[in-house]
Amino acid sequence: MECTINWLAASGMGFVAETGSGHTLVMDGAPDGGGRNLAPRPMETVLAGTGGCTAYDVVLILKRGRHDVRGCQVKVTSERAPVDPKVFTKIHMHFTVTGKDLPEAAVQRAIQMSHEKYCSASIMLAKTAEITTSFDLVAA
């Protein structure tokens, strides 16, 4: 896996990342740091990627278990250290999983498996952050 990040000098503190799979992602800094608030902050993209990683796992695990999953939303909230390096210290992921006749135990197991075995992003962040999860089950 690879990624190339280029600074967009004319933008102040904007950057564009070009991924190895051929996609681009734009990031920007906060105005108090020289940015123009035109795109997500780099650390926000870390959270977004982590949420996407675990949501992917949960959906895949439920589908492989032949469960009728129809939606999965993850709201990720975090706290960071007050001084540099401002690593994540707490991350909470709240899942809203929608499906037909989804067993609560299957959803709980899928989330647990993601965080203990499959989601490399959340497992990596757990080295500095306390990661907690919760979920709501919505009948479709």
C-alpha positions as CSV (number, residue, x, y, z in Angstrom):
1,M,0.0,0.0,0.0
2,E,1.3,3.4,-0.8
3,C,0.2,7.1,-0.9
4,T,1.9,10.3,-2.2
5,I,1.0,13.6,-0.5
6,N,1.6,16.9,-2.2
7,W,1.4,20.3,-0.6
8,L,-0.8,22.7,-2.5
9,A,1.3,25.8,-1.7
10,A,-1.1,28.3,-3.1
11,S,-3.8,27.1,-0.8
12,G,-2.0,27.8,2.5
13,M,-2.0,24.4,4.2
14,G,-3.9,22.3,1.8
15,F,-2.6,18.9,0.7
16,V,-3.8,16.3,-1.8
17,A,-3.1,12.6,-1.3
18,E,-2.9,10.3,-4.3
19,T,-3.4,6.7,-3.2
20,G,-1.9,3.6,-4.7
21,S,-5.4,2.5,-5.9
22,G,-5.6,5.7,-8.0
23,H,-7.8,7.9,-5.9
24,T,-7.3,11.4,-4.4
25,L,-8.1,12.8,-1.0
26,V,-7.9,16.5,-0.2
27,M,-7.0,17.7,3.3
28,D,-6.6,21.2,4.8
29,G,-5.6,22.8,8.0
30,A,-7.6,25.0,10.4
31,P,-7.4,28.7,9.8
32,D,-5.5,29.2,13.0
33,G,-2.7,27.0,11.5
34,G,-2.6,28.6,8.1
35,G,-5.3,26.5,6.5
36,R,-8.5,27.7,4.9
37,N,-10.9,25.1,6.2
38,L,-11.6,23.8,2.7
39,A,-11.3,20.1,3.4
40,P,-11.0,17.7,6.4
41,R,-8.1,17.9,8.7
42,P,-5.5,15.0,8.3
43,M,-6.4,13.6,11.8
44,E,-10.1,13.6,10.8
45,T,-9.2,11.5,7.8
46,V,-7.5,9.0,10.2
47,L,-10.8,8.7,12.2
48,A,-12.9,8.5,8.9
49,G,-10.6,5.7,7.7
50,T,-10.8,3.8,10.9
51,G,-14.6,4.1,10.9
52,G,-14.7,2.9,7.3
53,C,-12.4,0.0,8.1
54,T,-14.5,-1.3,11.0
55,A,-17.9,-0.7,9.2
56,Y,-16.5,-2.7,6.3
57,D,-15.6,-5.6,8.6
58,V,-19.0,-5.5,10.4
59,V,-21.0,-5.6,7.2
60,L,-18.8,-8.3,5.7
61,I,-18.9,-10.5,8.8
62,L,-22.7,-10.2,9.0
63,K,-23.1,-11.0,5.3
64,R,-20.8,-14.0,5.6
65,G,-23.0,-15.2,8.4
66,R,-25.9,-14.9,6.0
67,H,-27.6,-12.2,8.0
68,D,-29.9,-9.7,6.2
69,V,-27.9,-6.5,7.0
70,R,-29.2,-3.5,5.1
71,G,-27.4,-0.5,6.7
72,C,-24.4,0.3,8.9
73,Q,-23.5,3.7,10.2
74,V,-20.6,4.4,12.6
75,K,-20.4,7.6,14.5
76,V,-16.8,8.1,15.7
77,T,-16.0,10.5,18.5
78,S,-12.6,11.1,20.0
79,E,-10.4,12.9,22.5
80,R,-6.8,13.8,21.9
81,A,-3.8,14.5,24.1
82,P,-3.6,18.2,25.0
83,V,0.1,18.5,24.0
84,D,2.2,17.4,21.0
85,P,2.1,14.8,19.8
86,K,-1.7,15.1,20.1
87,V,-2.4,11.4,19.7
88,F,-5.9,10.0,20.1
89,T,-6.4,9.0,23.8
90,K,-10.1,8.0,23.6
91,I,-12.2,6.8,20.7
92,H,-15.8,5.8,20.8
93,M,-17.6,4.1,17.9
94,H,-21.3,4.0,18.0
95,F,-22.8,1.6,15.3
96,T,-26.3,1.8,14.0
97,V,-26.9,-1.4,12.2
98,T,-30.1,-1.9,10.2
99,G,-31.4,-5.3,9.0
100,K,-34.2,-7.8,8.9
101,D,-34.2,-10.2,11.9
102,L,-30.6,-9.4,12.8
103,P,-29.7,-11.2,16.1
104,E,-28.2,-8.8,18.6
105,A,-25.5,-11.3,19.5
106,A,-24.4,-11.5,15.8
107,V,-24.0,-7.7,15.6
108,Q,-22.1,-7.6,18.9
109,R,-19.9,-10.5,17.8
110,A,-19.2,-8.8,14.4
111,I,-18.1,-5.5,16.1
112,Q,-16.0,-7.5,18.6
113,M,-14.3,-9.5,15.8
114,S,-13.5,-6.3,13.9
115,H,-11.9,-4.6,16.9
116,E,-10.0,-7.7,18.1
117,K,-8.9,-9.3,14.9
118,Y,-9.7,-7.6,11.6
119,C,-9.7,-3.8,11.7
120,S,-6.0,-3.0,11.4
121,A,-6.8,0.8,11.8
122,S,-8.6,0.5,15.1
123,I,-6.1,-2.2,16.4
124,M,-3.3,0.2,15.6
125,L,-5.0,3.2,17.2
126,A,-5.6,1.1,20.3
127,K,-1.9,1.4,21.0
128,T,-2.5,4.9,22.3
129,A,-6.3,5.2,22.6
130,E,-8.9,3.6,24.7
131,I,-11.4,2.4,22.2
132,T,-15.0,1.7,23.2
133,T,-18.0,0.7,21.2
134,S,-21.8,0.6,21.4
135,F,-24.5,-0.2,19.0
136,D,-28.2,0.2,18.2
137,L,-30.1,-2.4,16.1
138,V,-32.8,-1.1,13.8
139,A,-35.3,-3.4,12.2
140,A,-35.7,-3.0,8.5
